[in-house]
Amino acid sequence: MLSTHFILALIAGVVLFVVVLTLVLVYGGKKKTFNVPPPPPVSTSGQQRSAPPSDPVVLTGSFLAGLTLINAQRAKHGVNPLKYNSVLQQVAGAYAKVLFEKIDGVLSGTSEPHSNGALSGNYGENVSCGVGIVDDVFLTSLNHFYDEVASYDFSKPGFTPQTGHFTATVWASTTDVGFGMVMDPATGKWACVVNFSPTGNLLAPPPDTGALFRTNVLP
C-alpha cells in the first residue's frame, strides 16, 4: 500500500513536470535576441556634455551586479569605473517600458529599437529585448554587449554595427550609467536598457573620423 506522503510527492512531481513542459512549449520556441543594433554613431567636433547631476541610489539585485560587471569589463581596458546615475536610471526605466510595448515590432524589424534621446546623441544606449526564458537576462545582456570585443579591430578604430555595444560600454570618456528593465513572467517578454553619459561612439571630423575611438576604446 502506497503511503499518503509518497502519493502527494508523486502528484507534486507530475504537476512540476507539467508546468516546466508548458513553459518550454510556450516560450522555448519564441524569439529572444541580444542582437538589437546599436544606435548610429554621433558626429561631433569633440565637445561633449557632462553627465546630469545624480541623487544617491542604493542598488540591489541585478542592477548592483550589473554595475559591478560593467566596471569589471571596463577595467580590462584600463578605463575609469562608471558611477550609477539616478537621472539615467529614470531615462532607462521609462524607455524600457516603451521598448517592452514594441518588442514584436523590434524583433520583426518594423520598429525603431532606440529612444529619441539616444538617436539625437543626448546619451549612449544599449538595448536588448525578446520573448523566452533567459537566465538572469540583464547580466546576460551585458555580457552579450561586451562579447562584441572579439570582433573589434583595435588597429582600425571606428564604429561598426557589430561592435557598437562594446565600444559604448568601454568608452573611456563616459562617466555615468543608468539601467532599466521590464519583464513579464506571464508572457515571457523582457526589455533591458543601458544608458551612458557622456555618450560614446563619437565620430571625429573628417578625415580621421575614428580618432576618438582610438583614444576612448583601448585594448
C-alpha positions, -999 to +999 in steps of 0.1 A: +000+000+000+015+034-010+018+059+017+000+092+016+033+111+016+045+091-014+013+098-033+015+135-025+051+137-036+043+118-068+014+143-076+037+173-069+063+158-092+038+154-120+025+190-115+060+204-116+068+184-148+036+198-165+045+233-155+081+231-169+068+214-201+043+242-205+069+269-201+092+252-226+064+248-252+051+283-247+084+302-245+111+279-257+104+283-294+098+320-293+124+346-304+149+361-280+176+385-291+206+403-279+214+415-314+194+447-315+217+470-334+233+499-315+223+535-323+243+551-351+274+570-341+272+607-333+291+633-353+309+658-330+336+684-330+349+668-299+327+687-275+308+665-250+281+674-224+287+663-189+266+637-172+235+650-154+237+656-116+226+625-097+209+618-065+222+589-044+209+555-055+210+523-034+214+494-059+204+458-052+200+426-072+207+426-109+214+463-111+241+461-084+256+431-101+253+449-135+273+479-123+299+456-109+301+437-142+303+467-164+331+482-143+350+449-144+346+449-182+359+485-184+388+476-160+401+451-186+407+481-209+422+503-182+394+529-181+376+545-152+347+528-134+312+543-141+291+560-114+254+550-112+232+580-121+196+584-109+186+606-139+199+580-163+180+553-144+148+573-148+155+577-186+164+540-190+134+528-169+110+550-189+123+537-222+124+501-211+086+504-207+083+518-243+106+491-257+086+464-239+055+475-256+070+473-291+090+441-287+072+423-315+079+452-339+116+453-329+120+416-334+104+417-368+125+448-378+095+471-382+100+492-351+129+515-342+146+499-312+162+530-298+149+561-280+149+596-295+174+607-268+199+581-280+193+588-317+199+625-311+231+618-292+220+631-258+233+598-242+245+564-252+222+535-253+225+497-254+192+477-255+181+441-257+147+425-258+129+393-266+105+366-257+117+335-240+134+321-209+168+335-203+189+330-171+194+364-154+185+383-186+200+416-175+235+403-168+233+380-199+226+411-219+256+430-205+278+400-214+265+399-249+272+436-254+308+432-242+314+400-261+315+421-293+351+428-283+360+397-302+350+414-335+366+448-328+398+457-347+419+479-325+442+485-353+414+502-373+395+521-347+359+532-355+323+524-354+306+493-367+271+479-360+287+446-350+308+462-322+289+494-312+276+479-279+311+470-269+326+504-277+298+522-259+304+500-228+341+507-226+342+543-239+368+560-217+352+594-215+319+581-203+315+586-166+279+576-157+254+549-164+218+540-156+197+508-161+161+500-169+144+466-172+108+454-177+100+417-175+066+398-176+068+362-165+033+356-177+042+364-214+079+357-212+087+392-226+116+412-214+133+445-223+166+458-210+181+493-214+215+507-205+221+545-209+255+561-208+266+597-203+285+614-218+277+594-248+304+573-266+307+562-302+316+597-313+328+604-348+356+630-351+355+654-380+369+641-413+393+629-424+401+609-393+366+601-381+379+572-359+403+594-339+380+595-308+377+557-309+415+555-309+416+574-276+385+560-260+384+523-269+416+509-256+430+473-260 
